[in-house]
Amino acid sequence: MLITGTSRGLGAELARLYTEDGWRVIACQRLATDDTADRLALDVADAASIDALGRSLQGVAIDLLINNAAVRGDIGGLATLEPDDFLDVMRVNALAPLLVTRALLWNLRAGEHSVVANISSRAGSLAEGTLDDDDGDYAYRCSKAALNMATVKLAQDLRADGISVVSLHPGWVQTDMGGSEAVVSVEASAAGLKAIIDSTGLADSGSFRAYDRRRVSW
Ligand SMILES: NC(=O)c1ccc[n+]([C@@H]2O[C@H](COP(=O)([O-])OP(=O)(O)OC[C@H]3O[C@@H](n4cnc5c(N)ncnc54)[C@H](OP(=O)(O)O)[C@@H]3O)[C@@H](O)[C@H]2O)c1
């Protein structure tokens, strides 16, 4: 399996869980801390870095891709919305998962019952995102809504290859992004996400679920 954004937070814990479970884990982070073959440098904001990742993995079958890396961006609402920040967040959270999936398409096709798991957020749900959450994170919400459409469109396009694509909401998690008031531990969220991913098949492709298996409305 290959996962992006493994330097900390959920990405680090998911990489640890899959390693513990006996998977070969290709852990990708902006600054690779050592030279082991399965810890690769990847800046998902950089299309050339994504292309280089694809080239370095030629001939390697990949059963599972977790697009986890993301940024929150500005949270000050309309007043502080700034074009470059907005586009940076869109690039990392919405465009990069598409580019990484495309760069690894051969690898995913060569895998068995392959799954692409896009770590999204309920904050990007048009139906539920503002029900109990009024944070002014315009860029983040728009990026996750766009990522959700990428999930649905990829699910449609990759079904013929036997590749399932899902959006997953990890809960409000105690990471740098979630902050100190978050209610779900990294361990509980990652374990829940792994359980869902490991049982995902084509019947689930194009769906949006939370770490506790609850279906999230788009
Ligand atoms: N925490 C929550 O409450 C919550 C809620 C809903 C959804 N999510 C989603 O869950 C996922 C994981 O979030 P988290 O809470 O673990 O966040 P986090 O603690 O802030 O970690 C974010 C990770 O993404 C990486 N990253 C950011 N930009 C990158 C880039 N350009 N290239 C490569 N890696 C990059 C970071 O690497 P660096 O160390 O190099 O910056 C870090 O490893 C994200 O998709 C997030 O949107 C989180």
The ligand as a MOL file (V3000), in Angstrom:
LIG
                    3D

  0  0  0     0  0            999 V3000
M  V30 BEGIN CTAB
M  V30 COUNTS 48 52 0 0 0
M  V30 BEGIN ATOM
M  V30 1 N -7.8500 16.0480 12.1950 0
M  V30 2 C -9.1260 16.1850 11.9070 0
M  V30 3 O -9.9730 16.5060 12.7660 0
M  V30 4 C -9.6030 15.9030 10.5050 0
M  V30 5 C -10.9760 16.0000 10.2470 0
M  V30 6 C -11.4460 15.7300 8.9660 0
M  V30 7 C -10.5610 15.3480 7.9950 0
M  V30 8 N -9.2280 15.2510 8.2520 0 CHG=1
M  V30 9 C -8.3380 14.8160 7.1640 0
M  V30 10 O -7.5130 13.7520 7.6130 0
M  V30 11 C -6.2750 13.7730 6.8880 0
M  V30 12 C -5.1070 13.7600 7.8530 0
M  V30 13 O -5.1840 14.9310 8.6470 0
M  V30 14 P -4.3900 15.1100 10.0270 0
M  V30 15 O -5.3930 15.5050 11.0220 0
M  V30 16 O -3.5160 13.9550 10.2740 0 CHG=-1
M  V30 17 O -3.5420 16.4090 9.6610 0
M  V30 18 P -2.0890 16.8840 10.1250 0
M  V30 19 O -1.7730 16.3610 11.4620 0
M  V30 20 O -2.0850 18.3540 9.8960 0
M  V30 21 O -1.1160 16.1610 9.0510 0
M  V30 22 C -1.1920 16.5380 7.7030 0
M  V30 23 C -0.2000 15.6930 6.9370 0
M  V30 24 O -0.2800 16.0890 5.5500 0
M  V30 25 C 1.0390 16.3470 5.1150 0
M  V30 26 N 1.1090 17.3070 4.0250 0
M  V30 27 C 0.5810 18.5500 3.9390 0
M  V30 28 N 0.9160 19.1380 2.7900 0
M  V30 29 C 1.6880 18.2410 2.1250 0
M  V30 30 C 2.3610 18.2580 0.8700 0
M  V30 31 N 2.3280 19.3410 0.0690 0
M  V30 32 N 3.0380 17.1560 0.4840 0
M  V30 33 C 3.0990 16.0720 1.2870 0
M  V30 34 N 2.5070 15.9910 2.4940 0
M  V30 35 C 1.8160 17.0740 2.8920 0
M  V30 36 C 1.7650 16.8730 6.3390 0
M  V30 37 O 3.1510 16.8190 6.1230 0
M  V30 38 P 4.2070 17.9100 6.7280 0
M  V30 39 O 4.5660 17.4050 8.1020 0
M  V30 40 O 5.3450 17.8600 5.7660 0
M  V30 41 O 3.5050 19.2190 6.7650 0
M  V30 42 C 1.2310 15.9000 7.3960 0
M  V30 43 O 1.9370 14.6780 7.3280 0
M  V30 44 C -6.3350 15.0130 6.0040 0
M  V30 45 O -6.7780 14.6620 4.7130 0
M  V30 46 C -7.3800 15.8790 6.6980 0
M  V30 47 O -7.9940 16.7990 5.8250 0
M  V30 48 C -8.7300 15.5210 9.4860 0
M  V30 END ATOM
M  V30 BEGIN BOND
M  V30 1 1 1 2
M  V30 2 2 2 3
M  V30 3 1 2 4
M  V30 4 1 4 5
M  V30 5 2 4 48
M  V30 6 2 5 6
M  V30 7 1 6 7
M  V30 8 2 7 8
M  V30 9 1 8 9
M  V30 10 1 8 48
M  V30 11 1 9 10
M  V30 12 1 9 46
M  V30 13 1 10 11
M  V30 14 1 11 12
M  V30 15 1 11 44
M  V30 16 1 12 13
M  V30 17 1 13 14
M  V30 18 2 14 15
M  V30 19 1 14 16
M  V30 20 1 14 17
M  V30 21 1 17 18
M  V30 22 2 18 19
M  V30 23 1 18 20
M  V30 24 1 18 21
M  V30 25 1 21 22
M  V30 26 1 22 23
M  V30 27 1 23 24
M  V30 28 1 23 42
M  V30 29 1 24 25
M  V30 30 1 25 26
M  V30 31 1 25 36
M  V30 32 1 26 27
M  V30 33 1 26 35
M  V30 34 2 27 28
M  V30 35 1 28 29
M  V30 36 1 29 30
M  V30 37 2 29 35
M  V30 38 1 30 31
M  V30 39 2 30 32
M  V30 40 1 32 33
M  V30 41 2 33 34
M  V30 42 1 34 35
M  V30 43 1 36 37
M  V30 44 1 36 42
M  V30 45 1 37 38
M  V30 46 2 38 39
M  V30 47 1 38 40
M  V30 48 1 38 41
M  V30 49 1 42 43
M  V30 50 1 44 45
M  V30 51 1 44 46
M  V30 52 1 46 47
M  V30 END BOND
M  V30 END CTAB
M  END
